[in-house]
Amino acid sequence: MKKVILLVLSILTSSFVLCQALPRKGFFGAVVGNLNQTEAASLKLPNENGTIVKKIFPGTGAALAGFEVDDVLVAVNNDPVQNTAQFLKLLKAFNGGDRVQIRFYRASKLSTVDVVLQPKPKEHSKTYEAIYSSVIAGENHLRTIITKPKGAGTFPAVLLIGGVGCYSIDNPTHQKLQSTKMWVDSLTNNGFVTMRVEKTGMGDSVGIPCKQCDFTTEKQGYLEGLKQLKSLSYVNEAETFLAGFSMGGVIAPLISQQESVKGIVVYGTIGAKWIDYELENTRRQRILDGYSKSALNKWMTAEKIRLHGLFVEKKTPSQIIAEHPETERVFFEYPMSIKYFQQVADIDIPDVWRNINAKVLAMHGASDFVSSSKEHQQIVYIVNHGTPNTATFTEIENADHWELYTESEKESKRGASKQVNTGAITTTIAWMYDHVNN
């Protein structure tokens, strides 16, 4: 009897933890920017430290506290503010409802005021519901954002898995997330539930800092998100899909082996082992940069040493550079920890696809200089070799790695892309409709 009681308590405790609300981060309520020398001089400030208010949003903490355009914020709770990035970092420590003290200059006069931060505004739509939830993944408590078509009944669902790096998915107006917003709106308005999982340490999520997160830990967060998505009362569990972008296209097939799905969509991803991918990607980009044959060979020789040192010998960059000084110029800062990419390098990515039991759509943008068409076609070949007529490849014309309309790889590399290309999402929706209830 005691064992039964303990088991019930354990289950109830676990459910309580999973249902714990994740506090909403605080929102100051103004657009701020770095000071330049001219502004500092015209405002008669002692230096260029701080962040200057550019715009105030009505009804927010900043507005209620009486802030005005051209106020220069120089301290938060006595912590000095050097620039805008530091100001935003300091604010990340506070939740909605917290009171903070801000010191600022107005017309060269130094003042201090208390501000009650409001919760950050949530996404909303006139055509669908936006639901904020969360999942526990190890020591991390991660925000999830779910969108649901209006109306009763159950719907097919898609977990969206983004690319590598530290950024918040809870920022739909950000230029780099334009394509994500397009996917969320298009899928939900076409009858699909969607879910995004926030990275640890980003947005409302709490846990280890994002930059310290390894691949295994990040993957677990998406797995927990998938479990939550399939458990929702308004989701048809048998009609659940994954959509992975860039590194998300590596995570998607991996978590599908632990939690089955109807189909997997990947875009701009990796189909080879990591070292092979990096070698090809480096060569492709150096050619786009106009390297001569001799310069390219010299660069690639150093690149092979760098990659072997990092991912085979598991050495640190400083160790590799000390032993091979010629590699120093080919090193760059990865968007996540070295451990993250060492774990990716240990994965036999082609072998992962050999063990997939789901429909697959692999898409590549014709102007994508970060990934190759060949690797996406290889994914399809591997899947179809095991289970014929399961996977499909589509090349999306005039689309780059970020699904922006771009006519060439060179144009994308120059950063000339602005407008979102809808080719991948329209292809995906048509493909999903073909497989729902089939």
C-alpha distance (Angstrom), angle and dihedral (degrees) to the residues before:
residue distance angle dihedral
M1 . . .
K2 3.81 . .
K3 3.83 90.6 .
V4 3.81 91.0 52.5
I5 3.82 91.7 50.2
L6 3.80 91.3 48.3
L7 3.80 90.7 49.5
V8 3.82 91.7 51.3
L9 3.81 91.2 47.7
S10 3.80 89.7 49.1
I11 3.80 91.4 52.4
L12 3.80 92.6 46.4
T13 3.80 91.8 47.9
S14 3.81 91.2 49.1
S15 3.81 91.2 49.6
F16 3.81 90.5 48.5
V17 3.80 91.4 53.1
L18 3.81 92.0 48.9
C19 3.81 90.8 49.2
Q20 3.79 95.5 48.4
A21 3.79 110.7 126.1
L22 3.80 115.9 -115.1
P23 3.81 109.3 -136.7
R24 3.78 117.5 -117.3
K25 3.80 114.0 -116.4
G26 3.79 118.7 -113.3
F27 3.80 122.5 -95.4
F28 3.81 119.4 -149.1
G29 3.78 94.7 -164.1
A30 3.79 105.9 -132.8
V31 3.78 142.4 90.5
V32 3.80 108.7 -119.1
G33 3.80 134.0 -176.3
N34 3.78 143.1 179.9
L35 3.77 119.6 -79.1
N36 3.79 119.0 -117.2
Q37 3.79 126.8 -153.3
T38 3.81 93.5 -101.8
E39 3.82 93.2 52.0
A40 3.80 92.6 46.7
A41 3.81 90.4 51.4
S42 3.82 95.5 46.2
L43 3.81 91.0 48.5
K44 3.83 90.0 47.5
L45 3.79 94.1 -124.7
P46 3.82 124.1 164.0
N47 3.83 92.8 -124.7
E48 3.83 143.7 -15.7
N49 3.81 95.5 -91.6
G50 3.79 118.8 125.1
T51 3.79 135.8 36.3
I52 3.80 125.8 -80.2
V53 3.81 123.9 -134.1
K54 3.80 111.3 -120.5
K55 3.80 101.5 172.4
I56 3.82 137.3 5.0
F57 3.82 122.4 -145.1
P58 3.83 112.4 -139.4
G59 3.79 118.2 -112.1
T60 3.81 95.1 16.5
G61 3.80 130.1 120.6
A62 3.81 90.8 -97.0
A63 3.81 92.0 51.7
L64 3.81 94.4 45.3
A65 3.81 90.1 49.4
G66 3.82 89.4 56.2
F67 3.80 100.8 -112.7
E68 3.79 117.9 164.3
V69 3.79 137.0 -160.7
D70 3.86 111.3 -81.3
D71 3.80 93.9 27.8
V72 3.80 107.7 138.9
L73 3.81 115.1 -141.7
V74 3.80 112.5 -149.0
A75 3.83 106.9 166.0
V76 3.82 141.2 24.7
N77 3.83 114.1 -158.5
N78 3.83 88.0 -21.0
D79 3.83 92.6 -52.0
P80 3.83 106.3 127.5
V81 3.81 117.2 -120.5
Q82 3.80 113.2 -139.4
N83 3.82 97.9 175.1
T84 3.81 144.3 -17.4
A85 3.80 95.3 -82.1
Q86 3.79 91.0 55.6
F87 3.81 92.0 47.0
L88 3.81 91.2 53.7
K89 3.80 90.8 45.9
L90 3.80 91.2 53.0
L91 3.81 91.2 50.1
K92 3.83 91.4 53.1
A93 3.81 88.6 73.7
F94 3.83 91.4 66.7
N95 3.79 133.5 76.3
G96 3.77 130.5 -149.9
G97 3.81 109.8 -73.3
D98 3.81 94.3 30.5
R99 3.79 118.0 129.2
V100 3.80 117.2 -134.3
Q101 3.80 131.6 -178.0
I102 3.80 115.7 -131.8
R103 3.80 125.6 -167.9
F104 3.81 115.4 -155.6
Y105 3.78 146.0 165.1
R106 3.80 121.9 -121.0
A107 3.80 117.1 178.5
S108 3.84 87.9 -14.6
K109 3.83 91.3 -56.9
L110 3.82 116.5 122.1
S111 3.83 116.0 -134.4
T112 3.80 139.2 165.6
V113 3.80 129.0 -142.8
D114 3.81 137.4 173.2
V115 3.80 116.7 -122.7
V116 3.81 125.9 -164.6
L117 3.79 105.5 -147.8
Q118 3.77 116.6 -137.8
P119 3.81 121.1 -143.1
K120 3.79 112.6 -88.2
P121 3.85 109.9 -94.6
K122 3.79 114.6 -99.7
E123 3.77 127.4 -131.0
H124 3.78 114.8 -93.8
S125 3.77 138.3 179.6
K126 3.78 136.0 -169.6
T127 3.81 90.9 -141.5
Y128 3.83 103.5 45.7
E129 3.80 143.7 16.0
A130 3.83 123.1 -97.2
I131 3.81 113.4 -153.4
Y132 3.82 124.8 -169.3
S133 3.81 116.1 -150.5
S134 3.81 137.1 143.9
V135 3.80 144.3 -140.6
I136 3.79 134.7 -149.4
A137 3.81 115.1 -126.2
G138 3.79 111.1 177.2
E139 3.80 107.7 -61.2
N140 3.80 92.4 -14.8
H141 3.80 127.4 92.7
L142 3.80 106.9 -156.8
R143 3.78 131.0 -163.4
T144 3.81 116.1 -126.4
I145 3.80 123.1 -164.1
I146 3.79 116.2 -157.4
T147 3.79 126.9 -171.1
K148 3.80 119.7 -160.4
P149 3.81 131.3 -171.6
K150 3.79 112.4 -117.0
G151 3.77 117.2 -101.3
A152 3.77 138.9 50.3
G153 3.79 130.0 -67.6
T154 3.79 133.0 54.1
F155 3.78 127.1 -57.7
P156 3.81 138.0 -162.9
A157 3.80 111.6 -102.4
V158 3.80 141.5 -148.5
L159 3.81 129.3 -157.2
L160 3.81 108.4 -151.5
I161 3.83 113.6 -147.7
G162 3.79 115.4 -167.2
G163 3.77 133.0 -153.8
V164 3.77 131.2 -85.3
G165 3.81 123.5 -68.9
C166 3.80 142.6 60.5
Y167 3.78 112.3 -67.7
S168 3.80 135.6 123.3
I169 3.79 121.0 -108.0
D170 3.81 87.3 -159.0
N171 3.79 93.4 82.0
P172 3.83 109.0 78.3
T173 3.82 95.3 171.3
H174 3.82 93.7 58.9
Q175 3.82 110.4 114.7
K176 3.82 93.4 -130.0
L177 3.82 89.9 55.3
Q178 3.80 96.3 50.5
S179 3.79 92.2 108.6
T180 3.83 91.7 47.7
K181 3.79 90.3 54.3
M182 3.80 88.9 48.8
W183 3.82 91.0 53.2
V184 3.80 93.2 47.3
D185 3.81 94.1 48.9
S186 3.81 95.8 41.7
L187 3.80 96.6 46.0
T188 3.80 95.4 44.8
N189 3.79 93.7 45.5
N190 3.81 87.6 51.3
G191 3.78 93.9 55.3
F192 3.81 104.7 -88.6
V193 3.79 128.9 123.5
T194 3.83 110.6 -134.6
M195 3.78 133.0 -161.1
R196 3.79 133.5 -166.6
V197 3.80 124.5 -170.8
E198 3.81 118.9 -147.0
K199 3.79 117.3 -131.8
T200 3.78 118.5 -112.0
G201 3.79 113.3 -85.8
M202 3.82 92.1 14.3
G203 3.80 127.0 106.9
D204 3.78 110.6 -22.6
S205 3.82 93.4 -19.3
V206 3.78 117.9 114.4
G207 3.80 130.0 -160.7
I208 3.76 135.0 71.4
P209 3.83 115.2 2.7
C210 3.80 111.7 -89.8
K211 3.80 94.4 -119.3
Q212 3.82 89.9 56.9
C213 3.79 93.8 50.7
D214 3.80 116.1 111.9
F215 3.81 126.4 -147.2
T216 3.81 95.5 -103.5
T217 3.80 91.4 53.5
E218 3.80 93.2 47.1
K219 3.80 91.1 48.5
Q220 3.81 90.4 52.5
G221 3.80 90.3 56.6
Y222 3.80 91.2 57.1
L223 3.80 91.2 45.5
E224 3.80 90.5 54.9
G225 3.80 89.0 47.2
L226 3.82 90.4 53.2
K227 3.80 90.8 50.9
Q228 3.81 90.5 51.1
L229 3.80 92.1 47.3
K230 3.81 93.2 52.2
S231 3.81 91.4 47.9
L232 3.82 95.6 56.8
S233 3.80 113.7 114.9
Y234 3.80 92.1 -131.3
V235 3.83 95.3 50.4
N236 3.80 123.7 91.2
E237 3.80 97.6 -135.2
A238 3.82 92.4 -158.9
E239 3.83 90.5 57.4
T240 3.81 99.7 54.4
F241 3.82 121.5 134.4
L242 3.80 136.9 -172.5
A243 3.80 123.4 -141.1
G244 3.81 113.7 -166.9
F245 3.78 124.9 -173.3
S246 3.81 122.2 -161.3
M247 3.85 104.8 -40.8
G248 3.80 86.7 7.6
G249 3.80 85.5 69.5
V250 3.81 88.3 64.3
I251 3.79 94.0 46.0
A252 3.83 94.0 48.3
P253 3.82 99.3 64.1
L254 3.81 91.1 41.0
I255 3.81 95.6 56.2
S256 3.82 91.2 41.4
Q257 3.80 87.1 66.5
Q258 3.80 89.1 60.9
E259 3.80 98.8 36.6
S260 3.81 115.9 27.5
V261 3.81 121.6 -128.6
K262 3.80 136.1 -175.4
G263 3.79 95.2 -122.6
I264 3.80 146.6 -6.0
V265 3.80 125.7 -140.7
V266 3.81 119.2 -167.5
Y267 3.79 129.8 -176.6
G268 3.82 129.4 -175.1
T269 3.78 92.7 -6.1
I270 3.81 141.5 140.1
G271 3.79 123.8 -91.7
A272 3.81 100.2 170.1
K273 3.78 132.4 63.2
W274 3.79 110.7 -73.2
I275 3.82 97.3 -108.6
D276 3.81 91.3 50.1
Y277 3.80 90.0 48.3
E278 3.81 93.6 50.1
L279 3.80 92.1 48.9
E280 3.80 92.7 51.8
N281 3.80 93.1 42.2
T282 3.81 92.3 50.4
R283 3.81 92.1 48.7
R284 3.81 91.9 48.1
Q285 3.79 93.4 50.6
R286 3.81 95.5 45.2
I287 3.81 89.2 52.3
L288 3.81 89.0 51.1
D289 3.81 87.1 51.3
G290 3.82 88.6 58.2
Y291 3.82 99.9 -111.2
S292 3.79 116.0 174.3
K293 3.81 118.3 -121.5
S294 3.82 93.0 -102.2
A295 3.81 93.5 45.6
L296 3.79 90.2 47.9
N297 3.82 93.0 50.7
K298 3.80 91.3 49.1
W299 3.81 91.7 49.6
M300 3.80 93.7 46.9
T301 3.81 92.4 49.7
A302 3.80 89.7 56.7
E303 3.80 90.5 42.9
K304 3.82 92.5 56.5
I305 3.82 90.4 52.2
R306 3.81 90.7 48.7
L307 3.79 94.5 49.6
H308 3.81 94.2 45.1
G309 3.79 90.7 49.7
L310 3.82 94.6 48.5
F311 3.77 101.5 39.6
V312 3.79 107.2 24.8
E313 3.80 103.1 30.8
K314 3.85 91.8 29.6
K315 3.80 92.7 -137.3
T316 3.79 126.7 157.0
P317 3.81 121.0 -108.0
S318 3.82 91.0 -110.2
Q319 3.81 91.4 53.6
I320 3.81 91.9 50.1
I321 3.80 93.7 46.8
A322 3.83 91.2 48.1
E323 3.81 90.1 54.2
H324 3.82 95.8 37.2
P325 3.83 111.2 26.2
E326 3.81 90.4 179.7
T327 3.81 89.1 70.6
E328 3.81 94.5 63.2
R329 3.79 93.9 89.4
V330 3.82 93.8 51.6
F331 3.79 94.0 54.3
F332 3.80 119.1 100.2
E333 3.79 135.6 171.4
Y334 3.79 111.9 -89.3
P335 3.83 116.0 -139.1
M336 3.82 89.4 -121.5
S337 3.79 135.2 27.3
I338 3.81 121.9 -61.8
K339 3.81 87.1 -117.7
Y340 3.82 89.0 59.5
F341 3.80 91.9 57.7
Q342 3.79 93.9 39.8
Q343 3.80 87.5 59.0
V344 3.81 90.4 49.3
A345 3.81 89.5 49.8
D346 3.81 89.7 55.3
I347 3.82 90.9 60.0
D348 3.81 119.1 94.9
I349 3.80 93.1 -140.8
P350 3.85 96.4 -175.3
D351 3.82 88.9 51.4
V352 3.82 90.5 52.1
W353 3.80 89.0 58.9
R354 3.82 91.2 49.0
N355 3.80 88.0 65.4
I356 3.80 99.2 48.7
N357 3.78 118.5 127.0
A358 3.80 100.0 -171.6
K359 3.78 141.3 77.9
V360 3.82 111.9 -86.0
L361 3.80 134.0 -153.1
A362 3.81 114.2 -174.2
M363 3.81 115.9 -169.8
H364 3.78 130.2 -176.0
G365 3.79 128.6 -172.7
A366 3.80 112.1 -126.9
S367 3.84 89.7 -138.1
D368 3.82 95.2 46.4
F369 3.82 109.3 124.4
V370 3.83 93.2 176.8
S371 3.81 97.6 63.0
S372 3.79 135.9 25.4
S373 3.78 135.0 -120.9
K374 3.79 88.8 -137.4
E375 3.81 93.7 64.0
H376 3.81 92.4 50.2
Q377 3.78 90.7 50.1
Q378 3.81 88.0 48.9
I379 3.83 90.1 55.3
V380 3.79 90.0 53.5
Y381 3.81 92.3 46.5
I382 3.82 92.0 51.0
V383 3.82 93.9 48.2
N384 3.80 94.1 45.1
H385 3.80 92.0 46.3
G386 3.81 88.5 62.3
T387 3.82 97.1 36.2
P388 3.84 113.9 14.8
N389 3.81 119.8 -133.7
T390 3.82 92.9 13.6
A391 3.81 101.4 110.3
T392 3.81 133.3 51.0
F393 3.81 131.2 -164.2
T394 3.81 123.6 -151.7
E395 3.80 129.0 179.1
I396 3.81 111.7 -148.2
E397 3.80 110.3 -145.6
N398 3.81 120.5 -133.5
A399 3.81 92.8 6.3
D400 3.80 126.3 125.4
H401 3.80 132.1 -159.9
W402 3.83 91.9 -76.8
E403 3.82 93.4 45.6
L404 3.76 92.4 -107.7
Y405 3.80 120.9 144.9
T406 3.80 105.6 -98.0
E407 3.78 129.5 153.9
S408 3.82 98.2 -150.0
E409 3.80 144.6 12.2
K410 3.82 89.7 -112.0
E411 3.79 91.5 53.9
S412 3.80 90.8 50.2
K413 3.81 92.1 48.2
R414 3.81 89.2 53.8
G415 3.81 88.6 56.2
A416 3.78 93.8 -119.2
S417 3.82 94.0 136.6
K418 3.80 116.5 111.1
Q419 3.81 113.1 145.4
V420 3.82 121.4 72.1
N421 3.81 116.3 -114.1
T422 3.81 110.3 -137.3
G423 3.81 95.8 -163.7
A424 3.82 97.3 100.6
I425 3.82 96.6 47.8
T426 3.81 94.9 45.7
T427 3.82 89.9 48.4
T428 3.81 90.1 48.8
I429 3.80 96.2 49.5
A430 3.81 91.7 49.8
W431 3.82 90.3 47.8
M432 3.82 92.7 48.4
Y433 3.79 92.1 48.8
D434 3.82 87.9 54.7
H435 3.82 90.7 55.7
V436 3.81 103.0 37.3
N437 3.81 109.8 104.9
N438 3.82 90.3 2.2
